[in-house]
Amino acid sequence: MKRLDRFHMRAAWHMACVNKPHINPDGSWAYPPSELILEEGALHPITYYVEVRRQTIAKFIVNQLIFNFCTEGERRRGSSPRQYWREQTMDLEAVRDEAQVSAGVAAEDSDMVE
């Protein structure tokens, strides 16, 4: 995540017009605060974009029929102890509740049309 954050800030520096890194008279580089760079470019920290994408993926996963089968089934023996991105914590309950509310609103709308 640190590497991704550094890349994001370098890209923001290239997009900035006012708050660009510059060379001081003594030859050292001066970098403006990250908050100013992001504010100038109307950007968020990279962690924000990653979290939004993960929640979008979570919405897709929750709506799949196999999701309940996988979450309620037994864990396989001998599986890898590593934690992949898809195994990290996601707010699946909130997404599931949101999907149910959306489905209820859609059902009410279709009843009103009939």
C-alpha positions in Angstrom: 0.0 0.0 0.0 2.9 2.3 0.7 4.2 1.9 -2.9 0.7 2.5 -4.3 0.4 5.6 -2.1 3.8 7.0 -3.3 2.8 6.4 -6.9 -0.5 8.2 -6.3 1.3 11.2 -4.8 3.8 11.3 -7.7 0.9 11.3 -10.1 -0.8 14.1 -8.1 2.4 16.1 -8.2 2.5 15.9 -12.0 -1.2 17.0 -12.2 -0.7 19.9 -9.7 -0.3 23.4 -11.1 0.4 25.5 -8.0 1.8 23.1 -5.4 4.6 21.4 -7.4 7.8 20.0 -5.9 10.7 22.4 -6.5 14.4 22.7 -6.0 15.5 25.0 -3.2 18.4 27.4 -3.6 20.6 25.0 -1.6 19.9 22.2 -4.1 17.5 20.2 -2.0 14.0 19.3 -3.1 11.0 20.8 -1.4 7.8 18.8 -1.5 4.5 20.5 -0.5 2.2 18.7 2.0 0.3 15.8 0.6 -3.0 17.3 1.7 -2.4 20.4 -0.4 -1.6 18.4 -3.5 -4.7 16.2 -3.1 -6.9 19.2 -2.4 -5.6 21.0 -5.5 -6.3 18.0 -7.7 -9.7 17.3 -6.0 -8.4 13.9 -5.1 -8.7 11.5 -2.2 -6.0 9.3 -0.7 -5.5 6.0 -2.6 -6.9 4.1 0.4 -10.2 5.7 -0.3 -10.3 4.5 -3.9 -9.2 1.0 -2.9 -12.0 0.8 -0.3 -14.6 2.0 -2.8 -13.5 -0.6 -5.2 -13.6 -3.3 -2.6 -17.1 -2.4 -1.6 -18.2 -2.5 -5.2 -16.8 -6.0 -5.5 -18.5 -6.9 -2.2 -21.9 -5.8 -3.6 -21.3 -8.1 -6.6 -20.2 -11.1 -4.5 -23.2 -10.8 -2.1 -25.6 -11.0 -5.0 -24.2 -14.3 -6.3 -26.1 -17.5 -5.5 -23.0 -19.4 -4.5 -22.0 -16.8 -1.9 -24.1 -18.3 0.9 -22.9 -21.8 0.0 -19.3 -20.7 0.3 -19.6 -18.7 3.5 -21.6 -21.4 5.3 -19.5 -24.4 4.2 -16.6 -26.0 5.9 -13.1 -24.6 5.5 -10.9 -27.0 3.5 -8.1 -28.6 5.3 -4.6 -27.8 4.1 -5.6 -24.4 2.7 -3.1 -21.7 2.5 -2.6 -19.5 5.7 -2.0 -16.4 3.5 -4.7 -13.8 3.5 -5.6 -12.7 0.0 -7.3 -9.4 -0.9 -10.6 -11.1 -1.3 -10.3 -12.6 2.2 -9.7 -9.2 3.9 -12.5 -7.7 5.9 -15.4 -6.3 3.9 -18.6 -5.0 5.2 -20.7 -7.7 3.6 -23.6 -7.4 6.0 -24.1 -3.8 5.2 -23.9 -4.5 1.5 -26.4 -7.4 1.8 -28.8 -5.2 3.8 -28.4 -2.5 1.1 -29.1 -5.0 -1.6 -32.2 -6.2 0.2 -33.5 -2.7 0.6 -32.8 -2.0 -3.0 -34.7 -5.1 -4.0 -37.6 -4.1 -1.8 -37.8 -0.7 -3.3 -37.7 -2.2 -6.8 -40.5 -4.6 -5.9 -42.6 -1.8 -4.5 -42.0 0.2 -7.7 -43.1 -2.7 -9.9 -46.3 -3.1 -7.7 -47.1 0.6 -8.2 -46.8 0.2 -12.0 -49.2 -2.7 -12.1 
